[in-house]
Amino acid sequence: MKVYLIGAGPGDAGLLTLKGRDALACADVVVYDALANDSLLGHARPDAERIYVGKVAGNHALPQHEINALLVRLARQGKRTVRLKGGDCYLFGRGGEECEYLKAHGVPFRVLPGVTSALAAPAFAGIPVTHRDFCSSVHIVTAHARAGKSLCIDFEALVRTGGTLVFLMGLTALRQVTDGLTAAGMPPDMPAAVIENGARGTQRKVVSTVGELADAAEKAGVHSPALIVVGRVCALIGTL
Ligand code: SAH
């Protein structure tokens, strides 16, 4: 049976795609993450099995290799399987690894893209990630280091682009990110923001400059999920 990888969007139940909703409605089993809004599960049949594999306090409820094996097992049991992932399935969600594994095990799959938090959270916070007057590119970067490794980000290259920078998984490394940018030549008064629970009813934003963002976010007690936006477009917050 086929596995459907569905991007659940950033957490607002209305930001699931129609194709995603239809696939959910046909599922025998839904394997879902913490970032996939629980209310989306309401689109599945009441008798559909629901399996939570998300993270709890930084630990995977189920390690990635076990998630991969679970998907193969469910599909081989003849169950129409939906893998519901936060945001878009292929943006930093290890969706690529899941598909590689399915392919290697001969399980057919289909990917239904979702609305990524990297674009939706800034939009809901009033930040157009590009604007002709300010920049001509946007760069989405992970600020998460692999276990035991330090951040591997070419800050000089990012600063040189002059584009908007969106960092995901960067809350714990926020100060390393902002220090890295200023050390690479970004002016400390560059507008910047942290967006918590973006595109959800509980969204909060901290608007500052790259030089002061880490202190401001700490003072505001920002929690995960949150992302960092850096660039002149952040100055448009509150103007549109
Ligand atoms: N595939 C997801 C991203 C997975 S990485 C997507 O396309 O959105 C997980 C990171 O995404 C989090 O650490 C956080 O930085 C960001 N994130 C996900 N949902 C978010 C939200 N609603 N608000 C702010 N950041 C979010």
Residues whose N, C-alpha, C, O or C-beta is under 5 A from the ligand:
A	BS01	SAH	P10 G11 G86 G87 D88 L91 F92 G93 T116 S117 A118 A121 F167 L168 M169 G170 I195 E196 N197 G198 P225 A226 L227
